[in-house]
Amino acid sequence: MALAGRKTAVLRNVVAGLALVATVACAPIYRNHGYVPMDQDLGRVQIGATRDEVREVIGMPAVTTLANDSGWFYVQSRFRTFGLSRREIGREVVAVSFNPQGRVSNVERFGLEQGRIVPLSRRVTDSGVEGSSFLRQLFGSVGRLRADQVLDD
């Protein structure tokens, strides 16, 4: 009888262990990709600062405007992995605009709200980021971009 009781206890432990592994395996995993400066670092970027000063304070951007180098864009995406599917669930962009003399004229943080690009914070009241069509392109692929296209696994 003791042997039957031991087998039942072992079987119960194995079933409980498998249930625990299945539960943990099905938990979503969140991963960030890219870099967006924190608000306290952005607060150290002064209007009128040079590109070199910006680089020292918050680092190099992920993307710059190519035509006239009038803006730097810092981009961070958030991905959710659940089981075998990965999906981009959010994107945030910090845009640092420069005037023709190469000095900071605007610092803005953008996010998505109900599929629309919305400013989350703005340093100068100028609402016209010169690369606004570029912002639409950056945000346009949210949800359509597969994580395996971006992430190195």
N, C-alpha and C positions, 0 to 999 in steps of 0.2 A: 504494500500500500504506500509506503514512503516513496518508492520509486515513481509511482504514478503521480503523487503529489508534486514531486520534484519536476517531472516532465511538464506538468500543467503550469508550474511557476515559470519554467524556462520558456515555454511557448507563450505565456502571457507577457513576459519581458521582451521577447522577440517581436511580438505584435505591437507592443507599446513603442519599441525602438523604431520599427518601420513606420508607424504612424507619426512619430516625431520627425523622422527624416523626411517624410512626404510633406509634412506641414512646413518645415524649414525650406525645402526645395521649392515650394510654391510661393514663398514670400517675394514680393517685388524688390528689385534691386535698383537703386537710383545712382546715377553717375553723372558728374559734371564734366564738360569738355570745353576748353578754352579758358580765357582769363578776362575778368572784368574787375577793375580796381574797386576797392571798398570806398565808401563815402568819406571816411576820414582821410584817405590818401588823396581822393579827388579834391577835398577841401584845401589841400596844400598846393593845388595847381591854381596859380593866380592869373586873372585876366591880364593879358599883356606879356605873359611869360613866353620865352622862346621854345622852339622844339627841343633843344638840348635840355632845357630846364624841365620840361614835361617828361622827357625820357628818363631823367635822373629820379624824378618823383614817382612816376607810375610805370615806367618801363616802355618798351617798344610795343606798338599796337599789332594786332593780328592782321589788320587790313588798313591800307591807306588809299585815298582817292588818287587815281593814277594821272589824271589830266593835269591838274595844277597843284597837287599836294596840299589842297585846302582843308583836308580833314583826316583825322586818325580815328579808327573804329576799333574798339575792344569788344570782342564777342564771346559770350558764354552760352552754351546750350546745356539743357538738362535732359537726360535720357532715362526712361523707365524700362527695365527688363523684367518681364514676367514670363516664366517658363522659357519658351524658345523665341518669343517675340520681343523685339526691341522697338521702342517708339520715342521720338523726340517729343517731349511734353512742354518745353518752354525754351525761350531764348531771350537774352538780355543784351543790349548794345549800349556802350558808352561812346558818344561822339564828341571829339574835341575838334573844334573848328579853328582854323587859323586865318588871319587877314592876309592881304597880299604882301605885307612886310614880314610874314612868318611868325606873328605873335598870336597868342590865344585870344580868340574873340568870343567863344561860346563853349560851354561844357554842358552836355545833356545826357541823361540816362533814359533809354527807351525800353519798353516791354510790350507784351501783347495782352490785350484785354478783349475777350470775345472776338478774336480774330482781327482786331484793329490795332495798329501801331499807336501807342500812347506814350507821351513823355512822362517819365516817373519823377524826374527832377530836372531843373534847369537853372543854370548859374546866371545867365543873362536873359533878358526878356525877348531877345531876338528869336523868333520861332522858326526861322528859315535855315535849317542845316543845308548847306549847299549840296550835300550828297543825298538828298531826301529820296531820290529815285533809287539810289544805291541801298538805302535803308529798306525800301520796299522789297528789293531783291534779297537782302539778307533775311528778312522775316518771311518772305514768300514761300520758302521751302519748309517751314515748320510743319512737322507731321508727315511730310512727303519724303524727307531725307531718312534713309536707313542708317542706323547706327554703325553697321559694319562698313559703311562707306567712309566713316569718319574715325571710328575707334580702332586702335591697334590692339588686337587680342592675340 
